[in-house]
């Protein structure tokens, strides 16, 4: 019998294949070159590749011929979708690229996307139970808010705690460089279970591992990373000390998300 996690993974996989199938069909028909196909797939930064089919159709129809403009527009659209700002969350409701672009321009002009509250709330709660809290921020504001609240670890002068992770600093440079330039996805982890904390301690992990920031690299960056251990990710403990390879694997095994 399949576990719930296995079923969800299969459904997610099939969803991705379905969304890419339109682009593959256009490729097989000779309407889309191999280079354009790869550029379009790589331009959809969502894990589900949920916009690839629409993008390929618009490209073949001649509605857009600049891959950078297409990628940037899709990134903005997805950001607005996640903040519930767009009229249509189904991109196929936009019959042309120009129709979508007009909607994005309107949202940018009205400033509906820039409230601090919206930006601070732009994160996903991946898991929240008695054992772990895992969150994935999509903006610097969200990263900073999470770092100074649920994932604060470092003691401050005069009392209180903050985060040592550079992605939670006041200046946005570090987070934006990781997230937008190198397509790194962050998962902030807080161990809530005393049992898991005890297992970590028995395995040589200090109290600073009660929180961790896991950086997952995109495919291109992964190729340049080390071939040893988890080549597509590394971790940072509560004191912002990097750990990777076998140590990272052991950590993930102990907390139960390997």
Secondary structure in CASP SS format (residue, H / E / C, confidence):
PFRMAT SS
TARGET T0000
AUTHOR 0000-0000-0000
METHOD secondary structure of the structure
MODEL  1
X C 1.00
X C 1.00
X C 1.00
X H 1.00
X H 1.00
X H 1.00
X H 1.00
X H 1.00
X H 1.00
X H 1.00
X H 1.00
X H 1.00
X H 1.00
X H 1.00
X H 1.00
X H 1.00
X H 1.00
X H 1.00
X H 1.00
X H 1.00
X H 1.00
X H 1.00
X H 1.00
X H 1.00
X H 1.00
X H 1.00
X H 1.00
X H 1.00
X C 1.00
X C 1.00
X C 1.00
X C 1.00
X C 1.00
X H 1.00
X H 1.00
X H 1.00
X H 1.00
X H 1.00
X H 1.00
X H 1.00
X H 1.00
X H 1.00
X H 1.00
X C 1.00
X C 1.00
X C 1.00
X C 1.00
X C 1.00
X C 1.00
X C 1.00
X C 1.00
X H 1.00
X H 1.00
X H 1.00
X H 1.00
X H 1.00
X H 1.00
X H 1.00
X H 1.00
X H 1.00
X C 1.00
X C 1.00
X C 1.00
X C 1.00
X C 1.00
X C 1.00
X H 1.00
X H 1.00
X H 1.00
X H 1.00
X H 1.00
X H 1.00
X H 1.00
X H 1.00
X H 1.00
X H 1.00
X H 1.00
X H 1.00
X H 1.00
X H 1.00
X H 1.00
X H 1.00
X C 1.00
X C 1.00
X C 1.00
X C 1.00
X C 1.00
X C 1.00
X C 1.00
X C 1.00
X H 1.00
X H 1.00
X H 1.00
X C 1.00
X C 1.00
X C 1.00
X H 1.00
X H 1.00
X H 1.00
X H 1.00
X H 1.00
X H 1.00
X H 1.00
X H 1.00
X H 1.00
X H 1.00
X H 1.00
X H 1.00
X H 1.00
X H 1.00
X C 1.00
X C 1.00
X C 1.00
X C 1.00
X C 1.00
X H 1.00
X H 1.00
X H 1.00
X H 1.00
X H 1.00
X C 1.00
X C 1.00
X E 1.00
X E 1.00
X E 1.00
X E 1.00
X E 1.00
X E 1.00
X C 1.00
X C 1.00
X C 1.00
X E 1.00
X E 1.00
X E 1.00
X E 1.00
X E 1.00
X E 1.00
X C 1.00
X C 1.00
X H 1.00
X H 1.00
X H 1.00
X H 1.00
X H 1.00
X H 1.00
X H 1.00
X H 1.00
X C 1.00
X C 1.00
X C 1.00
X C 1.00
X C 1.00
X C 1.00
X E 1.00
X E 1.00
X C 1.00
X C 1.00
X C 1.00
X C 1.00
X C 1.00
X E 1.00
X E 1.00
X C 1.00
X C 1.00
X C 1.00
X H 1.00
X H 1.00
X H 1.00
X C 1.00
X C 1.00
X C 1.00
X C 1.00
X H 1.00
X H 1.00
X H 1.00
X H 1.00
X H 1.00
X H 1.00
X H 1.00
X H 1.00
X H 1.00
X C 1.00
X C 1.00
X C 1.00
X E 1.00
X E 1.00
X E 1.00
X E 1.00
X E 1.00
X E 1.00
X E 1.00
X C 1.00
X C 1.00
X H 1.00
X H 1.00
X H 1.00
X H 1.00
X H 1.00
X H 1.00
X H 1.00
X H 1.00
X H 1.00
X C 1.00
X C 1.00
X C 1.00
X C 1.00
X H 1.00
X H 1.00
X H 1.00
X H 1.00
X E 1.00
X E 1.00
X E 1.00
X E 1.00
X E 1.00
X E 1.00
X C 1.00
X C 1.00
X H 1.00
X H 1.00
X H 1.00
X H 1.00
X H 1.00
X H 1.00
X C 1.00
X C 1.00
X C 1.00
X C 1.00
X C 1.00
X C 1.00
X C 1.00
X C 1.00
X E 1.00
X E 1.00
X E 1.00
X E 1.00
X E 1.00
X C 1.00
X C 1.00
X C 1.00
X C 1.00
X E 1.00
X E 1.00
X C 1.00
X H 1.00
X H 1.00
X H 1.00
X H 1.00
X H 1.00
X H 1.00
X H 1.00
X H 1.00
X H 1.00
X H 1.00
X H 1.00
X C 1.00
X C 1.00
X C 1.00
END
